[in-house]
Amino acid sequence: MELPLIVGVDGSDGSILAIDWAADEAVRHGLPLRLVHASLWERYEGALPSLGRERPSERVMADHIVASAEERVRRLHPDLKVTGEAVAAEAVAALLSEGDNASALVTGSRGRGELKGALLGSVSLAVAARAYCPVIVVRGDKAGLAGTHGRILLGAGDPDTSAEAVRFAFREAEARGCELDVVRAWRLPMNENADPPAPAETPVYEHEAQASDLVDALVADVMADHPAVRVRRATVEGPARKVLVNRSAAADLVVVGARRRSGHFGLQLGRVSHTLLHHADCPVAVVPQRT
């Protein structure tokens, strides 16, 4: 049985964007959609009431948020299998738990209670950093959100962090019938002993060739499984985070890998993923590679 696509909902504008994006994605991949709202209403208003007593208003609000989200999805996609649940839990913990039985988790870029002007909500950041399934943070401009570019952007990282991200990106490009851009950013090493620091003596073309070889090695096996996907490779000199943010303006989704270490807690996002989650012009998929 296919694992559902799970989207966190909280009634905010960011959540509504995430719901619409996730519903389209579920239809695209033929997956059921599960809507989850987490709220500590028991902590806010005491224990749940006994039978016959009026439920706490926080619980009523939680149920209303889920019911409204379900109604929205059914209106957009009447044939999509959708379920929803309000759970009495802290949001990050609830979504991480849901992620154990999900094809992917989808969140908005900001939720209720987040400070205006904040680039990324704390819940989305924590979930993207710690989940063991792919996490898509729905953000960006109208074109990126609508998927009108016809292009998936894959940031080609190191092999030990990118294998799952490569497979994810190919599946996404195939489901959408669009082009896949595989981009590897590289830097020209500097001779720190020079005054001022100068480029190292290794010729530029060797660094470009190494980057190109890495891209070829990453995609070779996966390309054979997805022969219909049109792949465009590029190697670009510059900081990866800046290169990918710039190129996200012409993409419908940017995909990057992340390392997950079993039993390791705390944020596990590199600078590239962190920058994209705050600044990309399209939704961002962080795909974990377990070690």
N, C-alpha and C positions, 0 to 999 in steps of 0.2 A: 504494500500500500504506500502511495506517495505521501511523504510528510508534508504537512500544510505550510503555507507561507503565513507567517505571523506578523501582525502589525500592532504596535502599541498605540492606543488611542487615549486622548484625554480631553477632547472637545476644543482644543486650541486650533488656530488657523494652520499652524504647522502640522498638526495631526490630521486635519482634513486633507491637506496636500498628500500626506503619506498614505491615507486611506485610498484616495483616488489612484495614486501611483501603484500601490500594492494590488488593488483590484485588477488593474490592467495587466500587471505582471502575472498574477495568478491565472488569468484567462490565457495569456500568452504561453504559459508553460503547462496549462492543464492541471493546476494544483488547487486544492481546497484552500480557502482563506479563513483564518482565525483571527478575530479581533479581541484584544486583551486590554482591559483597563485595570490598573492597580491603584488601590487607595487604602490608606490605613484608617478607614472609618471607625473601626472598633477602638482604636487608640484615641481618635478625636472625640467620640461620643459614648465611650464605655462599651460594655459587652453588647452583643446583639440582643434585641429584646425577645422576650418569650412570646409564644404564639398568642395572637390576639391584640398585641400592643403595636402601635405605630412604629415603623422602622425609622432608624435615624436618618436625618435629612442627607447626610453625606452618602449613605448607602443608596438612597433614592436617586441622588444625583449621579452616582456611579452607574446604576442600572440604566438611567436615562441616556448617559453618554454612549453606552454600548448599544442600546436599542436604536438610537439615532444613527449611529455608524452603520449598523446592520441595514437599516432602511435605506441609507444612502447607497450602499453597495448594491442592494437588490434593485434599486431604481436604475443604476448605471448598467448592471449586468444581471438581468433576471435569471439566467441559467447558471450562474456561478454558485457553487456550494459554499455557503458562508455560515460561520457560527461565531458567537461572541460570549464573553464572560467577564464579569467584574470580580476581581480577586482581592481579598483582604491582605495586602502585602505591600512592602516598599517597592517602588517602581523598578529600580535596577535589579533587585533580587528576583522579582517576579519575571521579568523579561529574560534574564539569564537562565532561570529554571525552564521557562517555555522553550528556550533555544535548544535544550537537550533533545527535543522532539520536533524540530522545525527544519524545513529545507533552507530557510533563511529568516532573519528578523528584519523588519522594516520599522524605522522610526522617523519622526519629523526632526527638523533641525532645531526647533525650539518648542517648548511645551508651556503649559500653564504655570505661572509663577516665575518663569525665567525673566531675568532683568531685560528690559528693552535695550536694544543695542548690543546684547550679548551675541557673539558670533555663532555659538553652538551651545545647546542646552546641556546641562550636566548629566542628565539621564542618557541622552544619546551618546555622549562622549564616553561615559563609563561602560555602556553596553558594547559599543564598537571596540573598546579596548580589551574587554574581558570575555566576550562570548566565544564559544567553541564552534559556532556555525557562522556562515556569512552574515554580515550586517550591512544593510543598505540605509544610509541616511539620506532622506529626500530633501534636497536643497537645490538652489540654482535659479537661473532665469526661466522665463516662460518657454523659450525654445527647448532648453534642456529638459525641463519637466515634461513637456509635451512629446519629446522624442522625435523631433522633426529633422534632426541632422542626419539620421541614418548612419550613425557611427558610434562604435564602442571604443573607448580608449583604455588600453591596458598598460600600466606602468610595469615594465619588465625589471623586476628586482633581482636579487641574488637567487640562485637555484634552490637554496634551502628554505626560502620563504615564499616562493612564487609558484610552485607546481599546482597547488589547488586553485590559485587565482587564475592561472592560465586556462585550466579546464573550465572554470566558471565563466570566464570571458568568452570562450569559444561557444559554450552552450547558449549564452545570452545573444551573441551575434547571430547564431543559427536560428534561434527562436524568433528574432526580429527580422531576419533576412537582410541584415545590414553588414557594412564593412567593419573589420576589426583593425584598429591602429595599434601596433605594438611598438612602444617607444622606450628606448633605453637611453638615459642621460648619463654622460660621463664627464669627468673633470680632468683637466690637464694638470698632473702633479707639479708642484712647485719645488724648486731647490731652495730650501729654507736657509742654507748656509750663505747664499748670495745676498748682497746688500745693494739695492733692495732685492727681495726674493724674486727669482726668475724661473721661467718654465724649465722643467727637468729636460735632460738631454734626449730622452726617448722621443723619436719622431711622432708627430701628431697622428699620422696615418696608422701607427701601431695601436694607439689607444682607440681609434675609431674601429679598427679591425677587431680588437678584443671585444668591444661592445657589440659589434655586428655578429660575431661568433656566438656570444652569449644569447642573443635574441634567437638566432637560428637553432641553437641547442634547446632552448626553452619550448619552442613551438613545434619542433619537427614531429614528434610522436603524436601530439594532439591534432595537428593538421590532418593527419591521415584518418582520424576518426570523424572529422568534420570537413569533408572535401568541398562542400558547397560554400563554406565561409571564405569570403575574399579578405586576404590578409595583406596589410601594408606595413612594412617594417621601417623604422626610422631610428637613427642614433643622433643624439643632439648633445653638443657640449654645453654644460651649464648645470646648476643645482637642480636635482630631480624635482624638488618640490615646486620650484618656479616654472620649470618646463611643463610639468603636468597641469598646474593651475592655468597657465596660459592656453594650453591645448584643450582644456576642459570646456572652453567657450564654444568649441565646435563639436562637442560630443553629447550623447544622450545619457551616458553612464561612464564613469571612470572606475576602473577596477585595480585594486592594489592588494598585495599580500601582506600578511602579518604573522609573526611568530607567536605561538602559544606554548608555554611551558607548563606541563602538568603540575599542579600543586603550587604554582607561582601566582601570588595575588598582587593586586595593584595595577596601575595603568601600564599597558604593554603596547603602546603606539610609538612608532618612529616619527621623526620629524616630517617625513613625506606624507604619511597618513594624517597626521595631526593638522598639517597645513591644508590639505585637501578638504578635510572635514569642516574647516572654518572658512575656506575661501573659494572652493570650486564653483563653477558656473553650471554644474549639472549634478544629479545624484551621485553619491559615492558609495561603492561597495568595498568593504574591508573583508577580505577572505582569509581566514586563519589557516596556517600550516602548523599542524601539531608536531612537536618534537619529543 
